Amino acid sequence: MEREKIRKKEKLDEQQGFTLWFTGLPCSGKSAVANRVAEVLKERGKRVERLDGDIVRQSLTRDLGFSKEDRDENIRRVTFVAKLLTRNGVAVLTSFISPYREIRAEARKEIGKFIEVYAKCSLKACMERDVKGMYEKAIRGEIKEFTGISDPYEEPINPEILIETDKETLEESANKVIQRLNDLGYLE
């Protein structure tokens, strides 16, 4: 029993850090898939941290709004945290709309071991999933600068992983991510 604990600790100490950067429209399934992937990685004995847009906005970036400048600053702060965790052997799973290609490219360059996961989903499906009614409020003009309605979303050009959350089950999407991590050499 003690030897098993030592082996598990040695395995954790050797873990290669990386950041899985989930991006997509609001309600596209980023968080749901990231949460499922985190569960699978933890079951495999990996150190995992989740950085989720809603949670980060309540603490680390609560002083920021939703202008392009504020959204970019939000991503810069998250990038800094993800970089620290990644270089310390943690599997970091972020889920942020991160609508602009330029700031995602900046995050990729800064973090290094960065795997972009595009949660592609039709606007119609995102709107149907929206339990908070954000899309309807944005359409009525009650929410300004809302991605997909009054603010653009720049789709990734070459994401390492494409999940189509309106065509796949949660498990299918999560399995795609795990398989790609295997293919890229991040998992044994």
Phi, psi and omega in degrees: 000315180294319178298322179297318178297319180295315179299318180296318179295318178298320179297317178296320180297331181272353185303134176275127178280153176198162175240123170266116184256100179277126179228151179163174179300160172303137179070021181276354178103009181305306184293319181299313180291318179299319178298318180293317178298319178300317178301314181297316180296319177296320177300331179272007176084019180272149170279126186226139171231139177253131172242111185244140183309312182297319182287316180298323180294339178277344185230285187296327186231029183295343179278357185258148175262214185235019172292165178303317181298316180291321177297318178296318178295321176304311182292323177299317180294316178297319179302316179301313180295314180299320179299314180299314180295316181300313182290348176257023171078026180255142171276113183256126178243111179257148173222102181223143176305315182035071192287347187251130181302319185300316181286329174293321177295322177296317178298316179302312182296318183291316185282318182091281181278079191238124178239114181276128178243114180265114175273087181280133182202139180295150178302320180301314180294320178299317180295322179294329181277349189286092181285341180273350180073023182294319181298315180298319178297319179295318179298322178282355180085009181281336175243119179272156176051050180264120184301130179096342179243293183249003178220143186285157167239120180266106182300143174299143180277315181224067179292148177295330182225130175245120173245138180249088191291346175267356180240347183240156172284166176304315180296319179298316179296313180298319179296323176301316181295312181299316180298318180293322176299320175299311182301324182278355177085015179275344179235152177282000000 
